[in-house]
Amino acid sequence: MFEWITDLIERSGYVGIFLLTFLENLFPPIPSEVIMPLAGFKSAQGELAVGWVILSGTLGSLAGAAVWYEIGAPMGKAGLERFSARHGRWLTMCPPDVRRAEAWFKRHGAVAVLLGRLVPAVRSVISLPAGINRMPLITFLVFSTLGTAAWTSLLVGAGYLLGAQYDRVAAYLNPASNLI
């Protein structure tokens, strides 16, 4: 998968970054911890501009988050639990995950979206309870943008600073992500 991600970024640049981060939100096993540091490394080499990398990664991620929000809104909690019971293994979630996410979301609302966008795996799932609970779309997008831009900037910056050692980013971020 790493070679495919590298090839797509090298061939497609910002569009490839947008597409990869969009897919990462729809299918979490595509890791932003690989995509964005690699793009940051390409920026350090002068192949891509840091600002455009952050923007394309943030917009791709937001587009993916909006899809899950829009799926959650008409589906409701019962529909999502049925769907996750049948297809959850592909989405890395099951009915108890849906119930926990909804309960947490009800307690924390917009802050849940903001912090959720900073945590791998939760990044995609947090959009569903926002849609299910019919959080105002503008509120969802503002807090998603803040969290996503922060996460994307951190990963791009790490890749930029680490240069050819950008693959070490995940080793540093996994413990921090688990803590959050």
Secondary structure as UniProt FT lines:
FT   HELIX           2..26
FT   TURN            28..29
FT   HELIX           32..44
FT   TURN            45..46
FT   HELIX           50..91
FT   HELIX           95..116
FT   TURN            117..118
FT   TURN            120..121
FT   HELIX           122..125
FT   HELIX           127..132
FT   TURN            133..134
FT   HELIX           137..162
FT   HELIX           163..168
FT   HELIX           169..179
//
